[in-house]
Amino acid sequence: MRLLLTNDDGIGAPGLLALEAELGVLGHTTTVAPEVEQSAKSHALTLYEPLRLNPSGERRWSVTGTPADCVYLGLNHILAQDPPDLVVAGINDWANLGDDVFYSGTVAAAREAALHGFLGMAVSIHREGRSRDLHWQTAAAVARVVALRLLKKKVPPGCLLNVNVPNIPLSELRGIRSTRLGRRVYARNVDVRLDPRGREYCWIGGPFLEFADMVGSDGAAVLEDFASVTPMQLDCTSYDASDWSDWTQLGFNGLDGKLKDG
């Protein structure tokens, strides 16, 4: 088995080291990860400045870019002649539940793999408060089990998995649930300040407030001491939305530049 590993917390993050140790027993691992933390960079690619790859141990490289950059380089450069069976991103030291997936660099790395036609999986720890006492081994063990199952399963093209594991000892984990994305509500804070020259600057983002839309969700699973496995897909079309075809019936009057009903 050949695995490409990455994260958004940086090449030296303990979650990545735990993942390397656990998945290394499955086969051949290659790590391509950001040089510095790239949390909440979502699916950004670096297109207007060069990317540098620096060796960081045996089959390990750090990249001066985002998690998506790392996967792109891993698949199309470092492993171009020896493609992986699976791309795994993590272990993120915060959860990526519900709304988090739109901002997460960890999830974006798995999505980038799917865009290139590879199996992708993101793994994160859900912890309460700001505790630094994290049970990496629990999340790593779940990652190994899910990786083995994923490689044996016929997965539709364009799919990826988002895995979240509660921050508890492995002996207390109740199992693994297949879940859907719920909602995760945050305060929408803007902290406005002035620099020494009187110019305004801002810090954005507020604390987590609550979970919503809980039934069958990823958030419900981790709160009940289950690991959650949420299948996601590249196709973002809202097939269940109401019929919007009336919008396509709008005609354009080229003489006066106004839209009119067709």
N, C-alpha and C positions, 0 to 999 in steps of 0.2 A: 504494500500500500504506500502511495506517495501523497504527502500532505503538504500544503502551503499554509503557513501560519502567519497571522498578523494581528494587530490590535489598534486602538487609538490612544492608549495610555503611554506609548513609547517603548523602545527596544529593551529597556531594563525593568519594565514593570513586573511586579511579582505575579500577576495573573497570567502574563504571557509565559513566564518561566514555569509556572505550575502546569500550564497547558502543554508546553514542550516536553516536560518530564512524563506526563501521563500519556500523551499521544505518541511519544517516541517509541513506546513498546509495540505500537501497531505497525510500524514500518519506517519509511524514510521521510524525515521532516526537513523542510526548508523554511526559514523564517525571514520575512521581509517586513519590517515594521518602521513606524516613524521614528526619527531621531529624537524628537521631543513630543510632549503630549499634544494630541490633536483632537481632544474631546469636543463634541458638538460641531464638528466640521461638516457633518452630513456627507453628501456625495460630491464634495468639491474636488476638482482636478486642477493641477498646477499647469497652466498652459502658457504663461507669459514670463516665466523665468526658468532657468535650468534646474533639473533635479540631480542631486548627487547621491550616489550609493557608496556607503562606507562599510567595509567588512567589520563584523562585530562578533567573531568567533567562527567555529566550523559550521558552514552552511547557514550563516546568519548575516544579514545585511540591514543597516539602518538607512533610511531615506529622508532627505530634507523635504518632505512633502506630507500629504494627507494619507489616510488609510486607503482611499480609493486609488491614489497614486501607487501605493505599495503593491496592491493587487495587480494593477495594470502592468507594472514593471515585472512583478513576479511571473505573471502568465506569459507576457509577450517578450521578455528579455531573459531573465535569469533561468526560467524553466521552459523556455520556448521549445527546446528540443527534448524535454523530459517532463511533459505536463502532469500535473497532480490529479489524483482521483477525487480530491476534496479540498476545499479552501475553508479554513476555520479561523474566525476572528474572535479574539478575547484573551483571557477572561476579563471582561470589563468590571471595574470595581464599583460600579453603580448599576442598578437595573436599567434595562431598556424595555419598558412596558408601555403598551398603548401608544399615546402620542409621542413618546420618546423616539420611536423608530424613525420619525421624519427628521430628527436632528442628529441622530447617533452616527458617529463615524464608524463604530463597530458594525452596526447593521448595514451601513453603506458598503463596507468592505465585502460582506457576504453578497450584497446586491450586485456589486461590480463583478464578482465571480459569475453570478447568474447571467449577467449581460454578455459575458464572454462564452457562455455555454457550459459552465462548470457548476458542480454542486457547491453551494455555499451555506455556511452555518455561522451564526453569531451566538456567543455565549456570554452571559452577564450574571453578576451576583446581585440579588436584592437584599439590601441591608436597611435596618432602621437607624435613623439618626446619623451621626458622623463617626460611628465606631470604626476603628482601624483593625479590630480583631476579626479578620475575615477568614472564613473556612474555604480556602482555595481548593483543598483536596475534594470537598464535596462537589463543587462545580466542575472540577476536572474529571472526576469519576463519571458524572452525568454526561459530560461532553464525549467521553470515550464510548459510553453505551449508545448514545444517540448517533455518533459517527458510524459505528459498526452497523446499526440498524439502517441508517440512511444509505449506506453503500450497498446494502442487500435489497433495498426497495426500489421499484421502478418509479422514478420521480418524473413528473411532467416537465418539459423544457420551461425555463424561466421561473422556476420555483426556488425558494430558499427557506431556511429554518431560522427562527428566532427563539433561542433557548434562554430562559431565566431560572436561576436556582436560588432558593432561600438561603440566607447566611446562617446555616445551622450545621452541627456535626452530621456526618454521613449516616450515622446510626439513627438519627432522628428524622431523616427524610422519609416521607410517607410513600413516595413513588413519583412517577412521571405522568403528567396529563397532557393530552392533546387539547390545545386551547385556541381561542380566537383573540384578536386584539381588543382590549377594552379601551377605556378613556382614562387618562391620568391628568388631573387638573393641577395647574400651578398658578401661583400669584403672578400677575403681570406687572412686575415692579420696574420702575425706571428711577434710578438713583442719580440725580443731577448734582454735579459738583463744579467747582471752579479751580483751575490750575493757578499756580503762583502769578501768572500774567493776566488773570482775570478772564480767561477763555473757558467756556463751558465744555464739560465732557460728561459722559454718561456711562453707568454700569446698568446692563439690562438683565432680566431674569429674576424670578422670585422663588421662594420655597415651595415644595410640594404641599398641596392642600388636601386632596382626596382622590380616591378612585371613583369612577362612575361607570355605568353600563357593565355591571359586574358578572352577571350570570354567564358561566362558561368561559370567563375571560382569563387572560394571563395573570392579571392582578389578583383575581380570586384564588387562583392555584397557589401562588407563592405565599399568600397570607395564610393558607391552610397547610403550609409545609410540604407542598408538592412542587417539583420542578415543572415548569410550563414549556411546552414545545408548540410554537405557533407557526404553521406553514404560511408563507407569504408568496406573492407572485409579482412579476414585473408589470403585468397588464393592470393598469390602474383604472380602466374603464368602469364606470358605475352602471352595470347592466340592470340593476334593480331600480334605477331612478325612473321617475315618471317620463312619459313620452315627450321629448323635446323637439319632435320633428317639425312642429309648427314654426320653430325658429328658422328652419331651413327653407321655409316657404317665403321668407322675406325677400323681396326683390329690391334691386338698387336702381334708382332713377338717375341715370348718368347726366341728365340735363340740369337738375337742380341740386344734385348731391345729397338727396334725402332718401332714407329708407322708407319703403312702403310695403304694405301687405300684398303678397302675390296672389 
